[in-house]
Amino acid sequence: MTTEPPPLRDQDFRHRSLRGSSFHDCDLSGVVVRGSLVGGMEVDSPWLVEEGEPFRVNGVDVVAFVDAELDRRFPGRGLRRATDPDGLREAWAALERSWAATLDRAAIMPEGTVDASVAGEWSLAQTLRHLVMATDLWLGRAVLDLAEPFHPAGLAHDDGGEGSPAYDPSVFSTTAPTYDEVLAARADRQRLVRDHLATVTAEDLTRARPNPHAPEHSETVLSCLHTILEEEWEHHRYAVRDLDHLAARP
């Protein structure tokens, strides 16, 4: 049995060096850094802040700047909050185009690229498997209420989520599928989203669905689809970031 390390919240660090430190899966909300050297500092988080909260650098809230720059770098990302059927169809088509270009890029990179991990993060193959699972969770289970929504090639979270009511980890294969199998599963789940969006109506989007992680909480079909789009774009950003890193290796 592992024990949680003691919290360091509400501490005051003065004249201390944290140079080269890494923080993973930590709660740094409300942290204040003043009069400190921050050259080369990097913050990479899909949940930069809770909606409506600021992230200030020298008094400037940079949240909107960061979001706009990511929209510029990833054409189509700005469509992810569409609220009507046509907008959602356009958003998904743009996302599929971006992923297709990224997979084409990976296909001509050196052998082993798709299975390479950067800084302990998921490889490209693992990222695609995770997105298979996320689609099954938020569309197959939450929206479509399929009896057996999960593809065995999917990749479960390794952060304790397996114990949640969202899914039984035994539904996933205990051996890693080949990359061709991953691509096939991924293409099938992209088709599932595409087919659903082809016929979804404005009324459908308002229908209530239980949150798959916390069934006592209600979602809508629209919020489930938004979750899928957010997952897709964040993991696409990670994939591009890591391919850039791998391409720059000597």
N, C-alpha and C positions, 0 to 999 in steps of 0.2 A: 504494500500500500504506500503510495507516494503522498507526501504532505506538501501543501502550498508554502512557498517561501513567505516570510513575513513581509507585509506591505511596507512600501516606502513613501506612502502618500503623505502630503502636507509637510514634507521636509524642506529645509532651507539649505541649499548647497552654495557655499561661498568659497571662492579661491580654490576650487577643485578642478581637476582636469578629467573630462570625460572623452578626451580625444580618441577617435577610432571606435567608440562604443557602438553597439547595435542594440536596438530595441525591437523585439518581435512579439506581437500579440500582447502588447502592454496597454494599460490605460494611462494616457498622458493628457487627458482632457483637463483643461484649466491650468496647465503648466505655463509658467511665465519665465522667459529667458531674457535677462536684461544685462547690458554691459558686458556681453560675452562674445568670444570669437566664434563665428558660425560659418566661416569659409569652407566650402565643400560639403556642408551639411545637406542631407537629402531626406525628404519626407515623402514616403510613397504609401498611400493608404486608399483603399476604395471607399472608406467612410471617413473622408478628411475631417468632416464635422457633422454633427447632427443637423438636420435641415433647419435653417434659420439662425444657426449659431455662427459667430465670426471666427476667422483664423487671421490674426493680424500680424503683419510684419512692419515694424516701425510705425505702428499706428494705422496702417492701411489694411483694410479687410481684403484679402487676396482671393477669396473663394470664387467670386464671379470671374476674376481674371483667369484663374486656373481652369475653370470650367469652359470658358470661351476658347482658351488656347487648345484644350483637348478637342473641342469641337472642330477647330481649324485643322488640327493635325489628323483627325480621323473623320473624313467626310461621311456624313450620315449619322454620326453619333448624336447630333442635336435633335434628331427625330425620335429619340428613344422615349420621350414623354408624350408622344401622340395620344390623343384621347378618343379618336373616332376610327372606324374600321379602315377607311382609305388611308389615313395617316399611319396606322399600324402596319398595313400591308407595305407601304412605302418604306417604313422604318426597317422592316424585316428584310426586304429586298436589298436595301443599302448595306445592311449587316452581312448578308450572305456574300455580296460582292467583295466586301473588305476581307472576310475570312478566306474566300477563294484566292484572292491575291496573296495573302499571307501564306497559305498552304502551297501555292505555286512557288513562292520564294523558297520555302523550306525544302521543297522537292529537289531543287538544284544546288542546295548546300551540301557540304561534305557528309559522307555516310555517318550515321550515328547522331546527327543533329537533332532529330525529333525525339530522341531519348535522353538528350543531354540536360542536366540540371544546372541552373545558374544560382549560386548562393543558397543552395538547399531548397529552391522553389520547385514546383512541379515542372516536369519537362513538357514539351509541346504535346506529346502523346497523352500524358496524364491530364493536361488541361482539357483536351478534347473529351477524354473519358469523363471528367468532372462535369462538363457541359451536357453530356448525354444524361448523366444522373440528374442535373438541375432541371433539364427539360422534362424528364420523367416525373420529377417531384412536383413541379409547379404547373405543368400542363397535363401530363398523364394522370397523376393522382388528384391534384387540387381542382383542376378545371373539368377534365373529362371523366374523373371518377372511375378509371379503369381498374378492374379487379387485380390485374398483375401489370402494373405500369413500368416496372424497372427492367432495363436491358442488362444482362449479366456483364457486359463490357463496361458499364458505368463505374465510376470511381467514387466511393463514399468519402465523406470528410474524415480526417483523422484527428479531429479536435473534440471528440466526445459526442458528436452529433449522432453516431450510430446508436446510442442508447436512447435517443429521443423517439417519440411515437411516429416520426416521419417515415422511417423505413427499418427493415430488418437487414443487417449487414450480410446475412447469409444469402441474400438474393444476388449478390455480386460474385463474379468469378474469383476464386482464390489464386488463380494464375493470370499473369498479365497477358492480354490478348496481343496478337500481332498488330503492327501498325495498319496493315490493310483491313483487319477486322475492326480496328478503332474507326478508321475512315468510313467503313460501311455502316457502322452503328451511328456515327455522327450524321452521315448523309440521311439516314432514315429518320432521325429525330428532327433534323432541319425540315424534312418533308412534312413531318407531323405538324410542326408549327405552321408551315406554309399552307397546308391543307385546312387547318383550323381557321386561319385568318382569311382564307378565300371565301368562307361562308359566314363568318361571325357578323352579327348585327349590333347596332347601337344598343338595343335592348339586352342582348346577350352580355354585353360588357358590364352591365349594372348588376348582374345576378350575383348573389352571395355565395361564397365558397369558404370552407374552413381553412385556416392557415395550416399547412401540413406539419409545421413544427409545433404549433400550439393550437390544436383543433377548437379550443374554447374561444379563440379569437377569430373574427370574421374578416375575410378578404372579399374583393370582388374579382370577377374574371379579368377586368382591366388591371387591377393591381397585381394579379398573378402574372399577366403578360408583361407588365412593366418590370417585375422582378427578373423575368427571363432576359429582357433586353438589357437591364443593368448588369446582370451576370455576364452576358455575352460581351458587352463592350469593355468591362473591366478586365476580363480574362484575355480579350483580344489585345488590349493595351499591354498586359504582361507578356503575352506571346511575342509581340513586336519588340518590346524592350529587350527580352532575352535573346531573340534572334539577332538584334543589333549587337549585343554583347558577344555572342558567339562568332559573328561575322568579323568582329574587330580583333579576335584572338590571333596572335601571330602563327 
